[in-house]
Amino acid sequence: ADAGRRGESPAVALSIAGTDSGGGAGMTADVRAFAACGVHGAVAVTAVTVQNSLGVSDVHEVPPDVVAAQIRTVAGDMGVDAAKTGMLATRSIIEAVVAACDEVGIGVTGSTPFVVDPVAASMSGSPLLADDALDAVRTELLPRATLVTPNLDEIALLVGVKVVDEASAREAAAALHALGAAAVLVKGGHLEASSGRPQQECVDLLSVDGEVHEFRSPRLDRPHTHGGGDSLASAITAGLARGMSLVDAVGLGKEFITRAVEHSYPLGAGHGPVRAMP
Ligand code: PLP
């Protein structure tokens, strides 16, 4: 899809995620990343978070049938070229999302690529997923995922593997494949070297079709990385919506997030967001 041509419809990416009133993370970050990557962003809001740069102070879940209705009504009109999930909040929202996605062909049982970012908590530690919903992520979401993009904490929660090096990253990927994920991106950005010092590079491993691809970028030490994970998964989703291969879409995502962290900005008294740049 040539997103820029006048009068032509761009590809459509759908974010199934929570809002952030501070405009840093969640669905707000997703839509910015979609726009920067040349696709139209549609949204199915799962939860409203009361949030600023200091953290999340309250969460209001959207009724599951309203979440499902947003997915159906977008897919039935403009079509969805790729979808991603972020904050899903509860087990019943996950079940509603899965049912609606199955109906409209989102996920590996259909034809629309489906990126699952298994968001469990915010950087500041606020839970964004109920404890009893983790199992639904394992049994309902992962078997439908074209790609799952966990960080190291989410890997520990989902499969109990502590990733400390490449061997354990491969072990984590295998465990997530065993739960049904077609492809796994192990995000090594928060990995500390065994010396306890931060690594010089962010190394992400993509495991797909029996092969492991390595994506490296210089490690940028920036305090303002709010919404970074959401933005990476969204840029990958945008690439898939535009018809890229998974490996190319992850490459696009990695370049996008490196630029976005490099140009992140202070905002408020806490953590500012990454900056979506074309
Ligand atoms: N708020 C919402 C709605 C999110 O979806 C997320 C992450 O996915 C966050 C906050 C946390 O973002 P961060 O951990 O980058 O601060």
Boltz pocket constraint, residues with backbone or C-beta under 6 A from the ligand:
constraints:
  - pocket:
      binder: B
      contacts: [[A, 17], [A, 18], [A, 19], [A, 20], [A, 25], [A, 26], [A, 27], [A, 49], [A, 51], [A, 86], [A, 87], [A, 119], [A, 121], [A, 122], [A, 123], [A, 124], [A, 128], [A, 225], [A, 226], [A, 227], [A, 228], [A, 229], [A, 230]]
      max_distance: 6.0
